[in-house]
Amino acid sequence: MTHPQISVVIPIYNRGALIGKTVASALAQDLASESVEILLVDDGSTDDTWTVLQSLYASHPQIRLFRLENGGVARARNFGLEQARGEFIAYLDHDDLWKPQKLRLQREAMQRSEKIGVVTCSWVSVDAAGEEMPPVIQFQRQWWWRGRDGRAFPWVLLPHPLQFIRNPIISMTIPLIRTKSLRDVGGFDVQSVPSDDWDLWIRLAQRFDFAYVDEELACYVHHEGQQHRQMRTTYASEMRICEKYRVSWRKYPWVHFKQECFRRKCRALINHADATQALSEGNNKGLILLTIKAIFQRPDILIMRRWHRLWLRALKGNFE
């Protein structure tokens, strides 16, 4: 396959026993097989992932296999971008799934205009067993969430009018992107992991139009192993993005106000994560110093339940 129209990149890490369903959902797209290539990028897995990939897909005409030293998902995604031969590129996280019509409907939307660089869609959040998550988790079905056609900046900054929820596209599993557009903005920022996808939306939205397919075309799988479960790292990456685009946000006063609040929230959550770690290590002095720092930065922690619970745990441990 030398001239595919769409390149599908699946970065994989320690997913040998479970990768089959994800790859099968990419192979099941209702497009001509010669128009879709699939790049499986093993990011230095330490289990049997590489052996499984070779045994299942080494001779498959649509699939190309690559193995890297472990460098993180953003580096693996950038490698896939370098190798991609398609006019369009789509990323599929190794634990997510696509509906068969996803790429076809997104390609049709993309072809409406050369100005369009990204086509998104709706999705359904499911658990590791494939069951739909509770309605409160399905924020794409809430009254306040809408996909965006045309200019998507500053929509990608903070979509929720009432709460501080970021990253309205939720995952790299969702969009189809024009390959040239992705290369033009420099691919993924490895310093922004695990929020490198949100960072990418911002840069793409500054230069290209978005389009939206109003159908649930992907399954976003929630499980304990996700990067965003590492909350301190997530807060720190979001803080970095807030700082990185601070000047851009100042052009939109209401967005700038919300982003400043969000930045302060991230900083407070980082302090809480560090204080929790100090408590778990028995470092009472560190806990006290972090509490004082947090109070100076954000005095309202004095009325926050998460801090009350932390201090009660500390008191209980000291008096036992």
Order of alpha helices (4+ residues) and beta strands (2+ residues): beta-alpha-beta-alpha-beta-alpha-beta-beta-alpha-beta-beta-alpha-alpha-beta-alpha-alpha-alpha-alpha-alpha
